[in-house]
């Protein structure tokens, strides 16, 4: 999800009913070893995706559109060519016995918007389209872990979250279709090469003042800032889609990560943005910093958004893109907005209210800051929040809220997480802010934010620089090797 300062949420468009496709392709001599998806981009009479699914014997009989509304019925074919029109009810398709093919058409043209682009089911311009896999891909309602999937795209260059083989065939698992991420069809391509990772980028639409090389340079700088938080880029390959929005000049209007495997990112950028304006962009960094923590399942928005919101400001200080004073000013302003939205409610009440409210983001950011400070305090400034992220990363790309707390206690070397969480959750939101900032030496006066000597100003300087302050000792070198103290 994006930062608390999201200017607006983009509404989803109603999806449009389309007729099913014609004749049946010849069957292979023997049954396929994997569920096969054949995607074909067609331009006439209007742009659309023709989807054919070749079933494997034993495939579950119930299929689902995760985000229903774009298809009212699918054509199902038996082995002998008999065609049945099967309705989509509440996103579900219940197949009769002996069905071997599914076919349907997902129209793209009606989703074009006159002003801007829809992040979920829209287009950029010309022959370039952006949508989520869940808007158009039917999938088994239950995804058996041993069910393999093959997918191929014809008729247009596609950028999907996954990497195809040298013949253009994607080899997936059925569970990859549950969250199939962001997809781009058409547009242009560039690649960001990091020391240990690549970003494959689709640029959809055109910009008044930017060429594709400048877009990729911006993303390279952003990815480098992630390395102020993590020792290596979190994934060896990530796909990014940059979509121009006509009539806007903001560098980062909106962004989102979807937890496909690997995750995929999409960013809306004003068509009239300039290269200089990217110096103040935080949206792309915020989204990439979500990759620095595992996907928390089930979702805990205040934690994931709070981590990314707090680290967005610290990463820009560590890279030299903004001053420490400016970063603390952004945090203090955000805390004020969150406090205004929260009124007198407890943090528990605030985060239960809405995934996207300012209170959700900024109570989470305050907790992340407090957590970082307390870890540093109890370890003599030798361990920190980034060690928690490294500890979790060594154990997989997904985690749970409980495992996050365990990681905190492991890094801290003592029980810490539950007690600190209770201090925040059960009391009025932001009640911890004043004392925390005062101890860090962050003050607000007539001249704005001032950073002054205080009890924990050495901790503040350490988290601004990343790792540890040289005056306060060295950092632990391998968080994956940290064990709980007796």
Buried (B, 14 or more C-beta within 10 A) or exposed (E): BBBBBBEEEBEBBEBBEBEBBEEBEEEEEEEBEBBBBBBBBBEEEEBBBBBBBBBBEEBBBEBBBBBBBBBBBBBBBBEEEEBEEBEBEEBBBEBEEEBBBBBBBBBBEBBBBEEBBBBBBBBBBEBBBBBBBBBBBBBBBEBEEEBBBBBBBEEBBBBBBBEBEEEEEBBBBBBBBBBBBBBBBBBBEBEBEBEEBBBBBBBBBBBEBBBBEBBBBBBBBBBBBBBBBBBBBBBEBBBBBBBBBBEBBBBBBBBBBBBBBBBBBBBBBBBBBBBEBBEEBBBBBBBBBBBBBBBBEEEBBBBBBBBBBBBBBBBBBBBEBBBBBBBBBBBBBBBBBBBEBBEEBBBBBBBEEEEBBBBBBBBBBBBBBBBBBBBBBBBEBBBBBBBBBBBBBEEEBEBBBEBBBBBBBBBBBEEBBEEBBEBBBEEBBBBBBEEBBBBBBBBBEEEEBEBEEBEBBBBBBBBBBBBBBEEBEEBBEEBEEBEEEE
